[in-house]
């Protein structure tokens, strides 16, 4: 009888089990800290917001939501945020492509300037944009001569939102642009593909998930943007008044029900939009074989 077979059944059952090592040491502890952190800083405030908004009752909440001024502010915020994110996605790809594929004097300076909206206080950005695009500003005056007014109009809001959201689109796409193999482009050219067809069939497919990520980040930043917008928007009700500003106005008027109602609507609309973008991003990853 072998030594292993001679071991009592109790001792055999008491042999220690070796757990498979995890990527994160102390998973249970770190997972608990993560849940606690998210609950206290994210989920709990959002739950209080929704409960406060629901305290006015369905009829009162519906009346606040369907108010003409509130609807106009929400339309301005979400419509211009979507437009700004779309512009950032296109030009972010172009800027990332130029910074990655070409070498020219001042490239590092331009690459550093891309991150300027991250570090620049939003109020400073708003004052700078208002001065630049004012009717007597460096860019505002020539545009006024062409019949285009930027400052104190919805167009000024769009310019500010494009400014604050551009770095997200550039930085999410730039690493993937650097990884694209140039041999695939050369193969497409050898096979007779035009530049446009090579762009659509070879270059864009692997970049689409990153572009959607940048779009989502730019949209999320633009929806809640306040400081850089109020100085250049004009803040005219029904024209250039954004939802975050309207929330501040209602809080100053001690209209907490109205402020929480607008905030709750913004929360639900933002969550729905981001969920749709994430689903589209997941579909594009599966469609083009990238995970």
ZIPE-V257415 format. One record per residue. N is the residue number from 1. PSI is psi in degrees with one decimal (999 if undefined). D_FIRST is the distance of its C-alpha to the first C-alpha in Angstrom with 2 decimals. Layout:
n=N psi=PSI d_first=D_FIRST
n=N psi=PSI d_first=D_FIRST
This chain:
n=1 psi=130.1 d_first=0.00
n=2 psi=165.7 d_first=3.80
n=3 psi=-36.7 d_first=6.70
n=4 psi=-36.2 d_first=8.37
n=5 psi=-24.0 d_first=6.35
n=6 psi=-10.5 d_first=6.52
n=7 psi=137.3 d_first=10.18
n=8 psi=156.4 d_first=12.62
n=9 psi=-36.2 d_first=14.62
n=10 psi=-42.0 d_first=17.70
n=11 psi=-35.8 d_first=16.64
n=12 psi=-38.3 d_first=15.50
n=13 psi=-22.5 d_first=18.91
n=14 psi=4.0 d_first=20.67
n=15 psi=135.2 d_first=19.98
n=16 psi=143.1 d_first=23.46
n=17 psi=137.1 d_first=25.00
n=18 psi=113.3 d_first=26.96
n=19 psi=148.5 d_first=30.35
n=20 psi=126.1 d_first=32.16
n=21 psi=139.0 d_first=34.98
n=22 psi=163.3 d_first=38.42
n=23 psi=-31.3 d_first=41.60
n=24 psi=117.1 d_first=43.33
n=25 psi=141.6 d_first=41.71
n=26 psi=52.6 d_first=41.89
n=27 psi=-44.3 d_first=42.58
n=28 psi=-42.7 d_first=42.98
n=29 psi=-48.0 d_first=45.43
n=30 psi=-35.8 d_first=47.44
n=31 psi=-40.2 d_first=47.52
n=32 psi=-41.1 d_first=48.84
n=33 psi=-40.1 d_first=51.44
n=34 psi=-47.1 d_first=52.51
n=35 psi=-40.8 d_first=53.02
n=36 psi=-43.5 d_first=54.89
n=37 psi=-49.3 d_first=57.06
n=38 psi=-36.6 d_first=57.95
n=39 psi=-45.4 d_first=58.64
n=40 psi=-37.7 d_first=60.96
n=41 psi=-18.5 d_first=62.79
n=42 psi=-61.3 d_first=62.86
n=43 psi=-43.4 d_first=61.92
n=44 psi=-48.3 d_first=63.65
n=45 psi=-39.4 d_first=67.01
n=46 psi=-38.7 d_first=66.97
n=47 psi=-41.6 d_first=66.24
n=48 psi=-39.9 d_first=69.12
n=49 psi=-47.3 d_first=71.38
n=50 psi=-39.0 d_first=70.66
n=51 psi=-39.6 d_first=71.09
n=52 psi=-38.8 d_first=74.37
n=53 psi=-35.5 d_first=75.61
n=54 psi=-13.8 d_first=74.71
n=55 psi=-19.4 d_first=76.57
n=56 psi=-7.0 d_first=79.91
n=57 psi=157.5 d_first=79.02
n=58 psi=-42.4 d_first=78.75
n=59 psi=-45.1 d_first=82.54
n=60 psi=-38.7 d_first=83.13
n=61 psi=-41.4 d_first=80.31
n=62 psi=-38.5 d_first=81.63
n=63 psi=-39.4 d_first=85.14
n=64 psi=-38.7 d_first=83.96
n=65 psi=-40.3 d_first=81.94
n=66 psi=4.9 d_first=84.78
n=67 psi=137.6 d_first=87.40
n=68 psi=-41.5 d_first=89.27
n=69 psi=-40.5 d_first=88.93
n=70 psi=-43.4 d_first=85.20
n=71 psi=-39.4 d_first=84.66
n=72 psi=-41.6 d_first=86.76
n=73 psi=-42.0 d_first=84.76
n=74 psi=-41.1 d_first=81.41
n=75 psi=-41.8 d_first=82.72
n=76 psi=-46.7 d_first=83.90
n=77 psi=-51.3 d_first=80.62
n=78 psi=-38.0 d_first=78.23
n=79 psi=-47.4 d_first=80.53
n=80 psi=-30.4 d_first=81.26
n=81 psi=-42.7 d_first=77.66
n=82 psi=-42.2 d_first=76.48
n=83 psi=-43.4 d_first=79.28
n=84 psi=-41.0 d_first=78.53
n=85 psi=-38.1 d_first=74.80
n=86 psi=-42.2 d_first=75.67
n=87 psi=-43.1 d_first=78.07
n=88 psi=-37.2 d_first=75.52
n=89 psi=-40.5 d_first=72.89
n=90 psi=-53.6 d_first=75.28
n=91 psi=-25.3 d_first=76.77
n=92 psi=-40.0 d_first=73.49
n=93 psi=-43.4 d_first=72.09
n=94 psi=-43.9 d_first=75.21
n=95 psi=-43.3 d_first=75.10
n=96 psi=-39.2 d_first=71.39
n=97 psi=-45.3 d_first=72.03
n=98 psi=-44.0 d_first=74.95
n=99 psi=-26.6 d_first=73.18
n=100 psi=-41.4 d_first=70.10
n=101 psi=-17.8 d_first=71.64
n=102 psi=151.7 d_first=74.85
n=103 psi=124.8 d_first=75.87
n=104 psi=159.1 d_first=79.31
n=105 psi=134.0 d_first=81.15
n=106 psi=8.2 d_first=80.36
n=107 psi=-42.7 d_first=77.08
n=108 psi=-35.0 d_first=75.17
n=109 psi=-44.6 d_first=77.96
n=110 psi=-38.7 d_first=77.86
n=111 psi=-36.5 d_first=74.08
n=112 psi=-35.6 d_first=74.48
n=113 psi=-24.3 d_first=77.26
n=114 psi=-35.2 d_first=74.99
n=115 psi=1.3 d_first=73.14
n=116 psi=-42.5 d_first=76.40
n=117 psi=-22.5 d_first=76.33
n=118 psi=-42.1 d_first=72.99
n=119 psi=-22.8 d_first=74.57
n=120 psi=127.3 d_first=78.14
n=121 psi=140.1 d_first=79.06
n=122 psi=-35.1 d_first=79.97
n=123 psi=-40.0 d_first=83.38
n=124 psi=-42.2 d_first=84.22
n=125 psi=-41.6 d_first=83.23
n=126 psi=-42.8 d_first=85.41
n=127 psi=-41.2 d_first=88.42
n=128 psi=-44.0 d_first=88.04
n=129 psi=-39.8 d_first=87.86
n=130 psi=-40.2 d_first=90.80
n=131 psi=-36.9 d_first=92.89
n=132 psi=-39.6 d_first=91.96
n=133 psi=10.5 d_first=92.65
n=134 psi=159.4 d_first=95.55
n=135 psi=-26.4 d_first=98.86
n=136 psi=15.3 d_first=100.04
n=137 psi=173.5 d_first=96.69
n=138 psi=-41.6 d_first=95.85
n=139 psi=-28.3 d_first=94.22
n=140 psi=-38.9 d_first=95.72
n=141 psi=-47.8 d_first=99.31
n=142 psi=-36.1 d_first=98.87
n=143 psi=-36.2 d_first=96.90
n=144 psi=-35.7 d_first=99.63
n=145 psi=-24.3 d_first=102.16
n=146 psi=2.2 d_first=100.12
n=147 psi=18.1 d_first=100.12
n=148 psi=116.5 d_first=96.49
n=149 psi=124.4 d_first=95.90
n=150 psi=-57.6 d_first=92.43
n=151 psi=143.3 d_first=92.61
n=152 psi=31.3 d_first=92.95
n=153 psi=167.7 d_first=91.91
n=154 psi=-28.6 d_first=88.67
n=155 psi=-35.7 d_first=88.61
n=156 psi=-38.3 d_first=88.32
n=157 psi=-43.9 d_first=85.30
n=158 psi=-42.7 d_first=83.70
n=159 psi=-43.6 d_first=84.36
n=160 psi=-40.7 d_first=82.76
n=161 psi=-35.9 d_first=79.65
n=162 psi=-39.5 d_first=79.27
n=163 psi=-46.2 d_first=79.57
n=164 psi=-21.8 d_first=76.81
n=165 psi=-12.7 d_first=74.37
n=166 psi=-42.5 d_first=74.67
n=167 psi=-32.8 d_first=72.08
n=168 psi=-42.8 d_first=69.29
n=169 psi=-35.0 d_first=69.97
n=170 psi=-47.6 d_first=70.34
n=171 psi=-26.1 d_first=67.19
n=172 psi=-28.2 d_first=64.90
n=173 psi=-31.5 d_first=66.09
n=174 psi=-44.7 d_first=66.58
n=175 psi=-36.0 d_first=62.92
n=176 psi=-33.7 d_first=62.48
n=177 psi=-39.1 d_first=65.75
n=178 psi=-24.9 d_first=64.47
n=179 psi=-11.8 d_first=61.33
n=180 psi=128.2 d_first=63.26
n=181 psi=124.2 d_first=63.02
n=182 psi=-21.0 d_first=66.52
n=183 psi=-30.0 d_first=65.46
n=184 psi=-37.5 d_first=65.29
n=185 psi=-41.0 d_first=68.90
n=186 psi=-37.5 d_first=69.90
n=187 psi=-40.3 d_first=68.21
n=188 psi=-39.1 d_first=70.12
n=189 psi=-39.2 d_first=73.36
n=190 psi=-35.6 d_first=72.72
n=191 psi=1.0 d_first=72.14
n=192 psi=10.4 d_first=75.53
n=193 psi=139.7 d_first=74.64
n=194 psi=168.7 d_first=77.35
n=195 psi=-40.4 d_first=76.75
n=196 psi=-42.7 d_first=76.78
n=197 psi=-37.9 d_first=74.28
n=198 psi=-37.4 d_first=71.98
n=199 psi=-44.4 d_first=72.28
n=200 psi=-37.9 d_first=71.42
n=201 psi=-23.0 d_first=68.63
n=202 psi=-46.5 d_first=67.00
n=203 psi=-49.6 d_first=67.78
n=204 psi=-41.5 d_first=68.03
n=205 psi=-48.5 d_first=64.89
n=206 psi=-13.5 d_first=62.37
n=207 psi=-14.2 d_first=64.77
n=208 psi=-45.7 d_first=65.43
n=209 psi=-41.4 d_first=62.49
n=210 psi=-37.0 d_first=63.54
n=211 psi=-39.3 d_first=67.16
n=212 psi=-36.1 d_first=66.29
n=213 psi=-46.2 d_first=64.40
n=214 psi=-39.0 d_first=67.46
n=215 psi=-45.0 d_first=69.68
n=216 psi=-42.9 d_first=67.72
n=217 psi=-42.5 d_first=67.81
n=218 psi=-39.0 d_first=71.51
n=219 psi=-44.4 d_first=72.29
n=220 psi=-40.1 d_first=70.44
n=221 psi=-40.5 d_first=72.32
n=222 psi=-37.3 d_first=75.65
n=223 psi=-41.1 d_first=75.46
n=224 psi=5.7 d_first=75.22
n=225 psi=137.4 d_first=77.50
n=226 psi=-57.1 d_first=80.39
n=227 psi=-43.3 d_first=81.75
n=228 psi=-9.2 d_first=82.56
n=229 psi=-41.3 d_first=84.09
n=230 psi=-25.0 d_first=86.53
n=231 psi=-23.1 d_first=88.69
n=232 psi=-6.1 d_first=89.20
n=233 psi=-32.6 d_first=89.07
n=234 psi=-28.7 d_first=92.36
n=235 psi=42.0 d_first=90.58
n=236 psi=126.1 d_first=93.06
n=237 psi=140.5 d_first=91.97
n=238 psi=-2.6 d_first=91.36
n=239 psi=-62.5 d_first=91.64
n=240 psi=34.5 d_first=89.45
n=241 psi=124.5 d_first=87.74
n=242 psi=159.9 d_first=83.96
n=243 psi=-43.2 d_first=81.68
n=244 psi=-38.3 d_first=80.32
n=245 psi=-39.9 d_first=83.93
n=246 psi=-35.6 d_first=84.80
n=247 psi=-44.4 d_first=81.93
n=248 psi=-41.5 d_first=83.33
n=249 psi=-44.3 d_first=86.82
n=250 psi=-33.4 d_first=85.71
n=251 psi=-39.5 d_first=83.85
n=252 psi=-26.1 d_first=87.04
n=253 psi=4.8 d_first=88.89
n=254 psi=25.0 d_first=86.33
n=255 psi=73.6 d_first=85.52
n=256 psi=-32.6 d_first=81.80
n=257 psi=-44.6 d_first=81.35
n=258 psi=-39.6 d_first=82.82
n=259 psi=-44.5 d_first=80.80
n=260 psi=-33.1 d_first=77.48
n=261 psi=-46.0 d_first=78.36
n=262 psi=-41.5 d_first=79.00
n=263 psi=-39.9 d_first=75.86
n=264 psi=-40.4 d_first=73.77
n=265 psi=-42.3 d_first=75.29
n=266 psi=-40.1 d_first=74.60
n=267 psi=-48.0 d_first=71.00
n=268 psi=-42.0 d_first=70.48
n=269 psi=-39.9 d_first=72.35
n=270 psi=-43.4 d_first=70.51
n=271 psi=-42.6 d_first=67.10
n=272 psi=-44.6 d_first=68.07
n=273 psi=-43.7 d_first=69.39
n=274 psi=-35.7 d_first=66.37
n=275 psi=-43.1 d_first=64.00
n=276 psi=-41.0 d_first=65.95
n=277 psi=-41.3 d_first=65.87
n=278 psi=-39.0 d_first=62.11
n=279 psi=-41.0 d_first=61.57
n=280 psi=-38.3 d_first=63.84
n=281 psi=-43.0 d_first=62.00
n=282 psi=-39.9 d_first=58.62
n=283 psi=-41.7 d_first=60.19
n=284 psi=-35.2 d_first=61.62
n=285 psi=-43.3 d_first=58.27
n=286 psi=-34.2 d_first=56.61
n=287 psi=-41.0 d_first=59.68
n=288 psi=8.1 d_first=59.79
n=289 psi=26.4 d_first=56.06
n=290 psi=136.2 d_first=55.87
n=291 psi=999 d_first=53.44
